[in-house]
Amino acid sequence: MGFYAWRASGKGEARYYTAGVTKDDQGEAADREGMRVALAALAALAVAMGIGRFAFTPILPMMQQDAGLSVSDGGWLASANYLGYLIGALSAVHLRIRAATAIRAGLAVIGASTLAMALREGFPLWVALRTLAGVASAWVLVFVSAWSLERLAVLGRIALSGVVYAGVGAGIVVAGAVCLVAMKAGASSSIAWLSLGIGALAAAAIFWPSFGSGSAATPAALPRDEAKPRSGDFWRLVICYGAYGFGYIIPGTFLPVMAKQVVADPVLFGWAWPAFGAAAVASTLLVARAAPLVTHRGAWAICHLVMAAGVIVPLLLPGLAGILIAALCVGGTFVVITQVGLQEARAVAGASARTLIAAMTSAFALGQIIGPLAAAYWVRATGGFSGALILAAALLALSALALMRWPRAGLSIMARRAATDREKRRR
């Protein structure tokens, strides 16, 4: 076996080359290294998103039961985490540290803050801990993306990016399964927080060495874009991405609580969140197969409509069946929207993509901060989630229509060519 190296070309593209290896050896080594990178990134995103951001969702019914937490309190804790995520995402652009350092620090903070949630020291401490976990989760997401996607591109294994982002859903599945087992055993929410905190630190320890190799560029090291004139399409994408943040976060925060309201048995309602995560894993791995058939914007619009249907279905189909359909529809689209939405931003803004992505991320974060607060207010005012769900579904549907009213939304070039060929053959 030989060795691998990479260098930057004059056009800023990574060039991959080998020395002293056969073509077969090169391919096998690239496969192994690519999978190592993808699995490490998957584990990091599972900790960052499944635990650092979304573990609170399946634990909320338990905290209502044994800690006296209200829906309003849950809304504030969720929004604190999302505020931390916004702060972390914006600060990551200016952090001048190595990707490995940021990833390791973020994973350590997530593990420690999750463990500390087991302490019953009161609501203000919980708010501070969930905010801190949100900041760290954003760091891990930003720097893991930079670290893993660069290496996969260098290795010629960029298709493994689907494995990387499956980590979001995988973490949600694990967190949901831990809470399901804890509820079935009659354990307290403190035990659930403790178990997830230990799991997060164990995953960080296992994959700690994997993040030390190479020298991936961090966002701070990249050149800043010159802002393009902000066209109507710029604001179209920003507003639609903000609607996505508002629309998905209400079921993303309160789905297990809604399930508990219709099914008392935790063995049954506890499946809502693992189903949500499983749908996210499957959709992330399968979305690449549809890439030749539909544009990024077209896929984005379709996902908004599917998500809107998932948000509204518990009102049309009361009971556990409606809750599980909602979990599949929302879970199966929320990671895909992130993938195709940010790709569309790059296609629209070109060299100024960072400006657009930053604006979209801010709108998304603002939407998911407002969402739980709006839902909590609606529950206090009316005693149910109906109004909040209707509002979320309406915003998603309207934003889908806004995305469709643009030439880029529709079939991809490959799909249009295939349709044209079929029409010619029929003639």
C-alpha positions as CSV (number, residue, x, y, z in Angstrom):
1,M,0.0,0.0,0.0
2,G,1.2,3.5,-0.7
3,F,0.2,6.9,0.7
4,Y,-2.4,9.5,-0.1
5,A,-2.0,13.2,-0.3
6,W,-3.8,16.2,-1.6
7,R,-3.1,19.7,-2.8
8,A,-5.0,22.7,-4.0
9,S,-5.0,23.5,-7.6
10,G,-4.7,27.1,-9.0
11,K,-8.6,27.2,-9.3
12,G,-9.0,26.4,-5.6
13,E,-10.1,22.8,-6.2
14,A,-8.7,19.9,-4.3
15,R,-6.6,17.5,-6.4
16,Y,-6.2,14.0,-5.2
17,Y,-3.2,11.9,-6.1
18,T,-1.3,8.8,-5.0
19,A,2.1,7.5,-5.1
20,G,3.3,3.9,-5.3
21,V,-0.2,2.2,-5.4
22,T,-2.2,0.4,-8.0
23,K,-5.6,1.6,-9.1
24,D,-7.3,-1.2,-7.1
25,D,-5.3,-0.4,-4.0
26,Q,-6.1,3.3,-4.4
27,G,-9.9,2.6,-4.6
28,E,-9.9,0.2,-1.6
29,A,-8.0,2.6,0.5
30,A,-10.2,5.5,-0.5
31,D,-13.3,3.4,0.3
32,R,-12.0,2.6,3.8
33,E,-10.9,6.1,4.6
34,G,-14.1,7.6,3.2
35,M,-16.2,5.3,5.4
36,R,-14.1,6.1,8.4
37,V,-14.6,9.8,7.9
38,A,-18.4,9.4,7.2
39,L,-18.9,7.3,10.3
40,A,-17.1,9.7,12.5
41,A,-19.1,12.6,11.1
42,L,-22.3,10.5,11.5
43,A,-21.5,9.9,15.2
44,A,-20.7,13.6,15.8
45,L,-24.0,14.7,14.2
46,A,-25.9,12.1,16.1
47,V,-24.6,13.6,19.3
48,A,-25.0,17.2,18.2
49,M,-28.5,17.0,16.8
50,G,-30.0,13.9,18.3
51,I,-28.9,14.8,21.8
52,G,-27.7,18.3,21.9
53,R,-30.7,19.7,20.1
54,F,-33.5,17.2,20.1
55,A,-33.2,15.0,23.1
56,F,-35.4,17.4,25.0
57,T,-38.4,16.5,22.8
58,P,-38.9,12.8,23.9
59,I,-37.9,13.7,27.5
60,L,-40.5,16.5,27.8
61,P,-43.4,14.2,28.6
62,M,-41.3,12.6,31.3
63,M,-40.3,16.0,32.8
64,Q,-44.0,16.9,32.8
65,Q,-44.7,13.8,34.8
66,D,-41.9,13.9,37.4
67,A,-40.7,17.5,37.4
68,G,-44.0,19.3,37.0
69,L,-42.9,21.0,33.8
70,S,-45.7,22.8,31.9
71,V,-46.1,23.0,28.1
72,S,-45.2,26.7,28.5
73,D,-42.0,25.9,30.3
74,G,-41.2,23.3,27.6
75,G,-41.6,26.0,25.0
76,W,-39.2,28.3,26.8
77,L,-36.6,25.5,27.2
78,A,-36.9,24.6,23.5
79,S,-36.6,28.2,22.4
80,A,-33.5,28.6,24.7
81,N,-31.8,25.8,22.9
82,Y,-32.7,27.2,19.4
83,L,-31.4,30.6,20.5
84,G,-28.2,29.0,21.5
85,Y,-28.1,27.3,18.1
86,L,-28.5,30.7,16.4
87,I,-25.7,32.2,18.5
88,G,-23.4,29.2,17.8
89,A,-24.1,29.2,14.0
90,L,-23.3,32.9,13.7
91,S,-20.2,32.7,15.9
92,A,-18.8,29.7,14.0
93,V,-18.2,31.9,11.0
94,H,-15.8,34.0,13.1
95,L,-14.1,31.3,15.1
96,R,-10.5,31.1,14.0
97,I,-9.7,27.6,15.3
98,R,-9.1,24.3,13.7
99,A,-12.1,22.2,12.8
100,A,-10.9,19.3,15.1
101,T,-10.7,21.6,18.1
102,A,-14.2,23.0,17.5
103,I,-15.7,19.6,17.0
104,R,-14.1,18.1,20.1
105,A,-15.0,21.1,22.2
106,G,-18.6,21.0,21.0
107,L,-19.0,17.3,21.7
108,A,-17.6,17.7,25.2
109,V,-19.9,20.6,26.0
110,I,-22.9,18.7,24.7
111,G,-22.1,15.7,26.9
112,A,-21.4,17.7,30.0
113,S,-24.5,19.9,29.6
114,T,-26.7,16.9,29.0
115,L,-25.4,15.2,32.1
116,A,-26.0,18.4,34.1
117,M,-29.7,18.4,33.0
118,A,-30.1,15.4,35.5
119,L,-29.6,17.9,38.3
120,R,-32.8,19.1,39.8
121,E,-31.6,22.6,40.5
122,G,-34.5,24.5,39.0
123,F,-35.7,26.0,35.8
124,P,-33.1,28.8,35.3
125,L,-30.3,26.3,35.3
126,W,-32.1,24.2,32.7
127,V,-32.5,27.2,30.5
128,A,-28.8,28.0,30.7
129,L,-27.8,24.4,30.0
130,R,-30.1,24.0,27.0
131,T,-28.8,27.3,25.6
132,L,-25.2,26.1,26.0
133,A,-26.1,22.8,24.3
134,G,-27.5,24.7,21.4
135,V,-24.4,26.8,20.9
136,A,-22.2,23.6,21.0
137,S,-24.5,21.8,18.6
138,A,-24.2,24.5,16.0
139,W,-20.4,24.4,16.2
140,V,-20.3,20.7,15.7
141,L,-22.7,20.9,12.7
142,V,-20.8,23.7,11.0
143,F,-17.3,22.3,11.5
144,V,-18.2,18.6,11.0
145,S,-19.7,19.6,7.6
146,A,-16.5,21.5,6.7
147,W,-14.3,18.7,7.9
148,S,-16.1,15.7,6.4
149,L,-17.2,17.1,3.1
150,E,-13.7,18.3,2.2
151,R,-12.2,14.9,2.9
152,L,-14.9,13.0,1.1
153,A,-14.4,15.3,-2.0
154,V,-10.6,14.7,-1.8
155,L,-11.2,10.9,-1.6
156,G,-13.7,11.0,-4.5
157,R,-16.4,9.6,-2.2
158,I,-18.7,12.6,-1.9
159,A,-21.7,10.2,-2.3
160,L,-21.0,9.2,1.3
161,S,-22.3,12.6,2.4
162,G,-25.7,10.9,2.7
163,V,-24.2,8.7,5.5
164,V,-22.9,11.8,7.2
165,Y,-26.3,13.5,7.4
166,A,-28.0,10.3,8.3
167,G,-26.4,11.0,11.7
168,V,-29.2,13.6,12.5
169,G,-31.9,11.0,12.2
170,A,-29.8,8.3,13.8
171,G,-29.3,10.5,16.9
172,I,-33.0,11.1,17.1
173,V,-33.7,7.4,16.9
174,V,-31.2,6.6,19.7
175,A,-32.6,9.4,22.0
176,G,-36.1,8.3,21.4
177,A,-35.3,4.7,22.1
178,V,-33.5,5.5,25.3
179,C,-36.6,7.5,26.5
180,L,-38.9,4.7,25.4
181,V,-37.0,2.2,27.5
182,A,-36.9,4.6,30.4
183,M,-40.6,5.3,30.3
184,K,-41.4,1.5,30.0
185,A,-39.2,0.9,33.1
186,G,-40.8,3.7,35.0
187,A,-37.5,5.6,35.3
188,S,-37.4,9.4,35.9
189,S,-36.4,12.1,33.4
190,S,-33.1,12.5,35.3
191,I,-32.2,8.9,34.4
192,A,-32.9,9.6,30.8
193,W,-30.7,12.8,30.8
194,L,-28.0,10.9,32.6
195,S,-28.0,8.0,30.1
196,L,-27.9,10.3,27.1
197,G,-25.1,12.4,28.6
198,I,-23.0,9.3,29.2
199,G,-23.7,8.1,25.7
200,A,-22.7,11.4,24.2
201,L,-19.4,11.5,26.1
202,A,-18.7,7.8,25.2
203,A,-19.3,8.5,21.5
204,A,-17.0,11.6,21.7
205,A,-14.3,9.5,23.3
206,I,-14.5,6.7,20.7
207,F,-14.3,9.0,17.7
208,W,-12.0,11.7,19.3
209,P,-8.9,10.6,17.4
210,S,-10.7,10.6,14.1
211,F,-11.1,14.4,14.0
212,G,-7.4,15.1,14.5
213,S,-6.1,14.2,11.0
214,G,-5.8,16.6,8.1
215,S,-6.2,20.3,8.0
216,A,-9.7,21.1,6.8
217,A,-10.4,24.7,6.2
218,T,-12.8,26.3,8.7
219,P,-15.5,28.8,7.7
220,A,-13.4,31.6,9.2
221,A,-10.5,30.7,6.9
222,L,-12.5,31.0,3.8
223,P,-12.7,34.2,1.8
224,R,-15.7,36.4,2.4
225,D,-18.2,37.0,-0.3
226,E,-19.1,40.3,-1.8
227,A,-22.8,40.7,-1.3
228,K,-24.9,40.6,-4.5
229,P,-27.8,43.0,-4.9
230,R,-30.6,41.4,-2.9
231,S,-33.2,40.3,-5.5
232,G,-36.7,39.2,-4.9
233,D,-35.5,35.6,-5.2
234,F,-33.0,36.2,-2.4
235,W,-35.8,37.2,-0.1
236,R,-38.0,34.4,-1.4
237,L,-35.6,31.8,-0.3
238,V,-35.0,33.5,3.1
239,I,-38.7,33.8,3.9
240,C,-39.4,30.2,2.8
241,Y,-36.6,28.8,4.8
242,G,-37.9,30.8,7.8
243,A,-41.3,29.3,7.3
244,Y,-39.7,25.9,7.3
245,G,-38.1,26.6,10.7
246,F,-41.4,27.6,12.1
247,G,-43.4,24.8,10.5
248,Y,-41.3,21.8,11.5
249,I,-40.4,22.9,15.0
250,I,-43.8,22.7,16.5
251,P,-44.2,19.0,15.8
252,G,-40.4,18.7,16.3
253,T,-40.8,19.9,19.8
254,F,-44.2,18.7,21.0
255,L,-44.9,15.5,19.0
256,P,-44.4,13.2,22.0
257,V,-46.5,15.5,24.1
258,M,-49.3,15.4,21.5
259,A,-49.0,11.6,21.4
260,K,-49.3,11.4,25.2
261,Q,-52.5,13.4,25.1
262,V,-54.2,10.7,22.9
263,V,-52.5,7.6,24.2
264,A,-51.6,7.2,27.8
265,D,-49.5,4.1,27.5
266,P,-45.8,5.2,27.1
267,V,-45.0,1.9,25.3
268,L,-47.3,3.2,22.5
269,F,-46.9,7.0,22.4
270,G,-43.1,6.7,23.0
271,W,-42.7,5.3,19.4
272,A,-43.6,8.7,17.9
273,W,-40.1,10.1,18.2
274,P,-38.1,7.1,17.1
275,A,-40.4,6.9,14.0
276,F,-39.6,10.6,13.3
277,G,-35.8,9.9,13.4
278,A,-36.1,6.7,11.4
279,A,-37.9,8.6,8.6
280,A,-35.1,11.2,8.7
281,V,-32.4,8.5,8.3
282,A,-34.2,6.9,5.4
283,S,-35.0,10.1,3.5
284,T,-31.4,11.3,3.8
285,L,-30.0,8.1,2.3
286,L,-32.6,7.9,-0.5
287,V,-32.8,11.5,-1.6
288,A,-29.7,11.2,-3.8
289,R,-31.6,8.7,-6.0
290,A,-34.1,11.4,-6.9
291,A,-31.5,14.0,-7.7
292,P,-31.5,13.4,-11.5
293,L,-35.3,13.8,-11.7
294,V,-36.1,17.0,-9.9
295,T,-34.4,20.4,-9.2
296,H,-33.3,21.4,-5.7
297,R,-36.1,24.0,-5.6
298,G,-38.7,21.5,-6.8
299,A,-37.7,19.0,-4.2
300,W,-37.8,21.7,-1.5
301,A,-41.3,22.7,-2.5
302,I,-42.5,19.1,-2.5
303,C,-41.0,18.5,0.9
304,H,-42.9,21.6,2.2
305,L,-46.2,20.2,1.0
306,V,-45.4,16.8,2.5
307,M,-44.4,18.4,5.8
308,A,-47.6,20.6,5.8
309,A,-49.7,17.4,5.4
310,G,-47.8,15.8,8.3
311,V,-48.4,18.8,10.5
312,I,-52.1,18.9,9.9
313,V,-52.9,15.2,9.9
314,P,-53.2,14.8,13.7
315,L,-56.2,17.2,13.5
316,L,-57.8,15.2,10.6
317,L,-57.0,11.8,11.9
318,P,-57.1,11.8,15.7
319,G,-55.3,9.1,17.6
320,L,-51.9,7.4,17.5
321,A,-52.2,6.7,13.7
322,G,-52.3,10.5,13.0
323,I,-49.4,11.1,15.3
324,L,-47.2,8.4,13.6
325,I,-48.1,9.7,10.1
326,A,-47.1,13.2,11.2
327,A,-43.8,11.8,12.5
328,L,-43.1,10.1,9.2
329,C,-44.0,13.1,7.1
330,V,-42.2,15.7,9.1
331,G,-39.2,13.4,10.0
332,G,-38.9,12.4,6.4
333,T,-38.5,15.9,5.0
334,F,-36.8,18.2,7.6
335,V,-33.2,17.0,6.9
336,V,-33.8,16.9,3.1
337,I,-35.1,20.5,3.1
338,T,-31.8,21.6,4.8
339,Q,-29.8,19.7,2.1
340,V,-31.6,20.9,-0.9
341,G,-32.3,24.4,0.5
342,L,-28.6,25.2,1.0
343,Q,-27.7,23.7,-2.4
344,E,-30.3,26.0,-4.0
345,A,-28.8,29.0,-2.1
346,R,-25.4,28.2,-3.7
347,A,-27.0,27.9,-7.2
348,V,-28.9,31.2,-6.8
349,A,-26.2,33.4,-5.2
350,G,-23.1,32.0,-6.8
351,A,-20.0,33.7,-5.3
352,S,-22.3,35.4,-2.8
353,A,-23.8,32.2,-1.4
354,R,-22.5,32.8,2.1
355,T,-24.5,36.0,2.4
356,L,-27.7,34.1,1.4
357,I,-27.0,31.1,3.5
358,A,-26.4,33.3,6.5
359,A,-29.7,35.1,6.0
360,M,-31.5,31.8,5.5
361,T,-30.0,30.3,8.6
362,S,-30.9,33.3,10.7
363,A,-34.5,33.2,9.4
364,F,-34.7,29.4,10.1
365,A,-33.4,30.0,13.7
366,L,-35.8,32.8,14.2
367,G,-38.7,30.6,13.0
368,Q,-37.8,27.8,15.3
369,I,-37.4,30.2,18.3
370,I,-40.9,31.7,17.7
371,G,-42.6,28.3,16.9
372,P,-42.5,26.7,20.4
373,L,-43.4,30.0,22.0
374,A,-46.4,30.4,19.7
375,A,-47.5,26.8,20.4
376,A,-47.1,27.3,24.2
377,Y,-49.2,30.5,24.0
378,W,-51.9,28.7,21.9
379,V,-52.1,25.9,24.4
380,R,-52.5,28.4,27.3
381,A,-55.2,30.3,25.4
382,T,-57.2,27.4,24.0
383,G,-56.0,24.2,25.7
384,G,-54.8,22.5,22.5
385,F,-52.3,22.6,19.7
386,S,-54.9,23.0,16.9
387,G,-54.4,26.7,16.1
388,A,-50.6,26.4,16.1
389,L,-50.6,23.4,13.8
390,I,-53.0,25.1,11.3
391,L,-50.8,28.2,11.2
392,A,-47.6,26.1,10.7
393,A,-49.3,24.0,7.9
394,A,-50.5,27.2,6.2
395,L,-47.1,28.8,6.2
396,L,-45.5,25.7,4.8
397,A,-48.1,25.4,2.0
398,L,-47.8,29.1,1.1
399,S,-44.0,28.9,1.0
400,A,-44.2,25.8,-1.3
401,L,-46.4,27.8,-3.7
402,A,-43.8,30.7,-3.5
403,L,-41.0,28.2,-4.4
404,M,-43.0,26.8,-7.3
405,R,-43.6,30.2,-8.9
406,W,-40.1,30.2,-10.3
407,P,-38.6,28.6,-13.4
408,R,-36.0,26.7,-11.4
409,A,-38.7,24.8,-9.6
410,G,-39.6,21.7,-11.5
411,L,-38.0,18.8,-13.3
412,S,-34.2,18.6,-13.7
413,I,-32.6,19.0,-17.1
414,M,-32.0,15.2,-17.2
415,A,-35.7,14.5,-16.5
416,R,-36.8,17.1,-19.1
417,R,-34.6,15.5,-21.7
418,A,-35.9,12.0,-20.8
419,A,-39.5,13.3,-21.2
420,T,-38.6,14.9,-24.6
421,D,-37.1,11.7,-25.8
422,R,-40.2,9.7,-24.8
423,E,-42.4,12.2,-26.7
424,K,-40.2,11.9,-29.8
425,R,-40.4,8.1,-29.7
426,R,-44.2,8.3,-29.4
427,R,-44.3,10.4,-32.6
